[in-house]
Amino acid sequence: MQWSYFVIEPFTVTVNYRQSLKEMIIAGNYDKVDEGINEKLFPFKRRDAVNTCLNLIKFGKDMTNSEIFRLYEKYNIRSANAPELLAFSIKYPNKQKKHRIIALGNTYSMFLGYRISIVEKYTILRTLTMYEFTKRWPKDTKFLTASK
């Protein structure tokens, strides 16, 4: 589906909130995982399993965070959370080899004021890492979202 200048790809996944974040990461079979990704920084309270529809959005141009969040609000969507990102990468492991996939919904403020998000980077290796928010995301970046 294409909406003006961005493309949306829908995907269905089962998010198993009964697992800990660590168990979800292990199930993802990553080649490299940032040690800072843990339940203290990315907590969740649900303890069930749920089927959900997630969307990968690719913008046709470089975008700032504020532009992205304005579009999210306009189309009544939100950034995916950490368990959703992990469930997506478990079910669709090859997607991250083609594009950088970002879940902006998992941010926290560091003591220096930087904002960090969980990101899956596309490389030969499957990696799960944190990434400093940037002022502008390149047009080849894909964002994982869900309905509000």
NORTA-V130894 format. One record per helix or strand of 2 or more residues. SS is the DSSP state (H for helix, E for strand). FROM is the first residue (numbers start at 0). LEN is the number of residues. If there is no record, write none. Layout:
BEGIN
SS/FROM/LEN  SS/FROM/LEN
END
This chain:
BEGIN
E/1/2  E/5/11  H/20/7  E/31/2  E/48/11  H/64/10  E/76/3  H/81/10  H/94/4  E/100/9  E/114/6  E/126/6  E/141/6
END
